[in-house]
Structure formats: C-alpha cells, structure tokens
Amino acid sequence: MSAVKGCHHIALRASDFEKSVNFYKSLGLTECVRWDGAVMLDMGDGARIEIFAGGEARERVDERFLHLAFKVDDVELAYNTAIKAGAVSKSEPYEACPPTAVPPIKMLVAFVYGPDGELLEFFKEI
C-alpha cells in the first residue's frame, strides 16, 4: 500500500497575485478556497494550484523547477487562450514522439511562460 495517493496541489508564489489568479482562471481553473494572500484553484481533476502573494518579479523561474503540465483536450486552444491571457510563447503546438520511450508514446504539446515566468506545458497524448 502506497503512502502517496496522488497530487493534491502545486504551490506558486506570485509577484502580482490577482494577475496570476486571473491568468489561471482564464485557462479554466476554478477557485476552490481563498484566504489572506492565497488561493487554491482546481485544475479539473481535483489536483490544485495554490497561489501565494508576495513573490518577487523574475524573468524566469529557477531551473530546478522544469514545468507544470496540464492535460488538455485541445492543445492549440489552450495555447492560444494562454497567449491571449498574457502568457509568453516558448513553443507553439507540435507533435513529439520520443524515440526511446517504452512503451512508445506520441503527444501533442505546447509551452508558454506564465505571469511569473513559470514554464507551463499543454499536453495531449495522441
């Protein structure tokens, strides 16, 4: 029996709290709970993003944090929605099939930088 039952939330510190909250809401996340300087947003499957106020503005997030991937039905729609909400493009939607993946996997992905430089991936297995 595993002690881990799944991902509950990922926490981010935002330099502009309301801008970040509104950005993630524009992607379709819904607010679950809010308290002084923090909010939890549901990603649609029960996993959440917790956003805290008080972060420092940075060009990009520390490289130890690679990216946050969202499972989506329409990668292009998610990508375009993020761009319209103020995200900065890293890569437009493209197909990927890592040649050494076992078992083989084919995916459609796109990457953007969120309000505080966090790298976000929109992911659909095809």
HUQUI-V858723 format. One record per residue. SS is DSSP state (2 for helix, 1 for strand, 0 for the rest). OMEGA is omega in whole degrees, 0 to 359 (none if undefined). Layout:
# HUQUI-V858723
ss:SS omega:OMEGA
ss:SS omega:OMEGA
This chain:
# HUQUI-V858723
ss:0 omega:182
ss:0 omega:176
ss:0 omega:180
ss:0 omega:183
ss:0 omega:181
ss:0 omega:179
ss:0 omega:176
ss:0 omega:179
ss:1 omega:172
ss:1 omega:183
ss:1 omega:177
ss:1 omega:174
ss:1 omega:186
ss:0 omega:176
ss:0 omega:175
ss:0 omega:188
ss:2 omega:184
ss:2 omega:177
ss:2 omega:180
ss:2 omega:179
ss:2 omega:181
ss:2 omega:177
ss:2 omega:182
ss:2 omega:175
ss:2 omega:179
ss:2 omega:177
ss:0 omega:177
ss:0 omega:177
ss:0 omega:182
ss:1 omega:181
ss:1 omega:179
ss:1 omega:184
ss:1 omega:180
ss:1 omega:173
ss:1 omega:184
ss:0 omega:174
ss:0 omega:180
ss:1 omega:177
ss:1 omega:172
ss:1 omega:180
ss:1 omega:180
ss:1 omega:180
ss:0 omega:176
ss:0 omega:181
ss:0 omega:181
ss:0 omega:174
ss:0 omega:187
ss:1 omega:167
ss:1 omega:177
ss:1 omega:182
ss:1 omega:178
ss:1 omega:173
ss:0 omega:171
ss:0 omega:178
ss:0 omega:176
ss:0 omega:176
ss:0 omega:179
ss:0 omega:178
ss:0 omega:180
ss:0 omega:179
ss:0 omega:177
ss:0 omega:186
ss:0 omega:176
ss:0 omega:174
ss:0 omega:184
ss:0 omega:179
ss:0 omega:174
ss:1 omega:183
ss:1 omega:175
ss:1 omega:172
ss:1 omega:183
ss:0 omega:175
ss:0 omega:184
ss:0 omega:183
ss:2 omega:181
ss:2 omega:178
ss:2 omega:179
ss:2 omega:179
ss:2 omega:181
ss:2 omega:177
ss:2 omega:179
ss:2 omega:180
ss:2 omega:179
ss:2 omega:180
ss:0 omega:175
ss:0 omega:178
ss:0 omega:177
ss:1 omega:183
ss:1 omega:166
ss:1 omega:176
ss:1 omega:176
ss:1 omega:182
ss:1 omega:177
ss:1 omega:176
ss:1 omega:177
ss:1 omega:177
ss:0 omega:182
ss:0 omega:187
ss:0 omega:182
ss:0 omega:182
ss:0 omega:177
ss:0 omega:356
ss:0 omega:180
ss:0 omega:178
ss:0 omega:175
ss:0 omega:185
ss:1 omega:172
ss:1 omega:184
ss:1 omega:172
ss:1 omega:182
ss:1 omega:174
ss:1 omega:171
ss:1 omega:180
ss:0 omega:186
ss:0 omega:180
ss:0 omega:177
ss:0 omega:179
ss:0 omega:182
ss:1 omega:182
ss:1 omega:177
ss:1 omega:171
ss:1 omega:194
ss:1 omega:172
ss:1 omega:175
ss:1 omega:182
ss:0 omega:none
